[in-house]
Amino acid sequence: NYPNPFNPTTKIDYDIPYDGKVSILLYDISGREVAKLVNEVKTAGYYTAVFNGADLASGMY
């Protein structure tokens, strides 16, 4: 992701080689899911997920 560290937004680039279900989840340091960035069927290609962490406490995710 970039920038890293971020405040309050970051971008995560990803490339999928074939059509299918894509899930990008964010967890806190305790293993609790805190955000679902992507959870859908995508066609093959290059994508960018944007995450806004303004509502989360500072810390490691």
C-alpha positions in Angstrom: 0.0 0.0 0.0 1.1 3.6 -0.4 1.7 5.8 1.4 2.8 3.7 4.4 2.2 4.8 7.1 -0.9 6.6 6.0 -3.2 9.3 7.4 -6.1 9.0 6.7 -6.1 7.3 3.3 -4.1 4.7 1.5 -4.2 2.9 -1.8 -3.8 -0.9 -2.3 -3.0 -2.0 -5.9 -3.8 -5.5 -6.9 -3.8 -7.6 -10.1 -6.0 -10.7 -10.6 -5.0 -13.1 -13.4 -8.6 -14.4 -14.0 -12.2 -13.6 -13.3 -13.3 -14.5 -9.8 -14.3 -13.5 -6.3 -11.9 -11.0 -4.6 -11.9 -10.2 -0.9 -9.6 -7.7 0.8 -10.1 -7.5 4.5 -8.4 -5.3 7.1 -7.6 -6.7 10.5 -6.3 -5.0 13.7 -3.3 -6.3 15.6 -5.6 -8.6 17.7 -7.0 -10.3 14.6 -10.4 -8.6 14.6 -11.8 -7.7 11.2 -12.1 -3.9 11.1 -12.9 -3.2 7.4 -13.9 -4.9 4.2 -12.3 -3.1 1.3 -13.3 -5.4 -1.5 -15.8 -8.3 -1.5 -17.1 -8.9 -5.0 -16.6 -10.7 -8.3 -14.1 -9.0 -10.5 -12.9 -9.6 -14.1 -9.2 -10.2 -14.6 -7.2 -7.0 -14.5 -5.5 -4.4 -12.4 -7.3 -2.6 -9.7 -6.8 -0.1 -6.9 -8.7 -0.2 -3.6 -8.8 3.0 -1.6 -9.1 2.8 2.2 -10.0 5.7 4.4 -9.0 5.0 8.0 -10.2 8.3 9.5 -12.7 6.4 11.7 -10.0 4.0 13.1 -7.7 4.6 16.0 -4.0 5.0 15.2 -2.2 1.7 15.3 -1.1 -1.3 13.4 -3.4 -3.0 10.9 
